[in-house]
């Protein structure tokens, strides 16, 4: 057989060198500093049952139905999550039917709660071994005396992560539906059209957003923008942390994006949802839970 000429030998040398380089680039023996970026860990494959047979709720005054029935009072019967009212048709009623919802849904939300309070609430809920836990919290983290007092985003994240860890410690298969934090700036823009509502706000309802409701100077505008930004940051946290749990589903910002009007606000404080507002929240949640796919 004829020996390869110089041109062929040169070509073979180049091919061999390229092959060696390719092997080196794919191997696992290179020091970390020489690698050009490891692939991120794949997201967990979602697992979701659209027909859970029991529901527990955690959160704040919205989930307690505060100011929906009478002034300065909880009214859990109209809660969007677990209430029994026919005017609302809560998530539990829509999922379980009215008779089963009466015995297989529980409300552990607490008026005034912030995200830091949810690990304790979810620990109580876990004792019921619910198929689904609903979460709605964050408004009170933004509704503080001033913007400097709002819960830092890092603390909010740590508390929500702890909430899920607390649940998963005993209930690894329980589904979690997470509602986004409402748009507090829209609440201000809608509620400020009512003179009585603005007088009630002066009693100290969400001062960071609702304080000096008619003040439109640069400082007030910047203050409201800061609250809105913080709410958006909270929602980003809820989405990101929930995405890391294969049995957690975020509403995709549906509550934040909902274009509510004064008809969905309490006639006692123009801040909390009215019965109609609670019904709209129940509709949003039901669509979110029943949605098929990731």
KAFENGI-V420300 format. One record per run of one state. SS is the DSSP state (@ for helix, = for strand, . for the rest). FROM is the first residue (numbers start at 0). TO is the last residue. If there is no record, write none. Layout:
BEGIN
ss,from,to
SS,FROM,TO
SS,FROM,TO
END
This chain:
BEGIN
ss,from,to
.,0,4
@,5,25
.,26,30
@,31,33
.,34,53
=,54,58
.,59,59
@,60,63
.,64,74
@,75,77
.,78,89
@,90,95
.,96,96
@,97,102
.,103,103
=,104,106
.,107,113
@,114,125
.,126,130
=,131,135
.,136,137
@,138,141
.,142,145
@,146,148
.,149,151
@,152,169
.,170,173
=,174,177
.,178,182
@,183,190
.,191,193
@,194,200
.,201,205
@,206,209
.,210,216
@,217,242
.,243,246
=,247,249
.,250,252
@,253,256
.,257,260
@,261,263
=,264,264
.,265,271
=,272,272
.,273,273
@,274,289
.,290,293
END
